[in-house]
Amino acid sequence: MTLSARQESEKQHPLPDLADEPPRSPATWLIVGSTGALIVLAAALVFWPGATLLDRLRALDGGICAQLPTHSFYPGGQRLPLCSRNTGIYLGYMLTFITLFLTGRGRATQFPRWPMALALLACVAALGIDGFNSLFLDLRLPHLYQPDNLLRLTTGLLTGAAMACFLLPVTNAVLWNQVNRDRTIYSWWQLLQLLPILALAFLAVGTQAAIFLYPVAILSTLGVITVLGLINLTVIIAISGKACSLSTYRQVFPFFSVAVLLAVGELQCLFLLNHWLLQQLTT
């Protein structure tokens, strides 16, 4: 076939553009394997003989939290895995994350509108001020006021809500091939709807009732894993060449499973590193 005849044939019967083809869904065995890995991880965390579930949660969170006894809450006389500030941050994050999905904003790719964004950033600034105030007290430097665990919890809850509203759109913008123009927070009413949820979380932790021990401990630790897992997921999708090419949660799930497993491994490495450094400093 001559060159001109071949070109004419290609014009009449063009080759399919693979870039335009929708991404394939992962095989069933991959979904089953990913689900099984997460179930085994959860079962090991709960049922592995030896330490209690709370001890394992403390070990999981110990790499990112100082877990100071004086800065912690004790529901039913048991210390929570995270200090008061970090309990607020990751509990607030997890509750807001769940709320965004339940209200149909789980795929939002836009940050909150700027007036609400400023309000959320003010919450983060309040946590920073409270944190530095506590640090100045620990260093025996002049400080503005006497730190309090309830205030640490409050600023943590508000900051966790802000984190969810800003971090989720970043992950969504990397994942999906169809851009969702929704915002995580579009109006003051949507922002105010978070306050009763955060207030209930404040009461659950602040009252230190035994009934809330495990729900708070598990949800706040899930918040830690979710934050780190979504960061891992964003990086994995970006470096794998799958950015902006996924359309279903089934396609995301295997990547998400790897991201969660990595998050647990990273937390354990941080805990072991922290433990080793403390040993070096005390010997």
C-alpha angles and dihedrals in degrees: 000000000000121000093249092050091050092050090049090051092051090052091053095042107027118193115251116262106239091199089064094054115103114248114264121246114248118260118270092245090058092052091047092047093049091048091048092051091053092046092050090049092051092045092050090050092052106032108027107122119249122039123044124256090256091053090052092048089050090051090048092051097037094090094062101032133055089215093208109189092222091052095050139087123235113207107191089357093297120118114238116240092245131047118254095267095047091043087057094045098050096035089050090047094050095046092048091045090054092045092053091054094045091052094050098257097106092112097043112141099184128084120237116284110275099258090053091040090056090050091051092047088051087058090054090048090052090055090050092051092048091047094051091045089055091046092052089053091051089050090047091242127139111284137183101237145346109283118238132193092228090056090047089052093048096050089043094054092049092047091049090054090051091050092055092049092052103034100046095062090052092056093043092051089057097043111046131069092203112062114228109208093199119122124225088230118019103163143022088251091060090049093048090050088069093058098075090050092050090044091055089049089051091053093045091055100032096053089054090213114171093232090068097049100096099033091053094041094049097041094048091048090048086054090057092049092045094051093049092039093054091049089051091046092053091051094045093050092046096050094041093061092243096112114139092359105099125094108173137045088237088065091048097046100081091049090046091051091054090047092053093047089050090049092055090047092049092050091051091049090050090050092050091046091049091048092049093049091051090051091051092050095048098046 
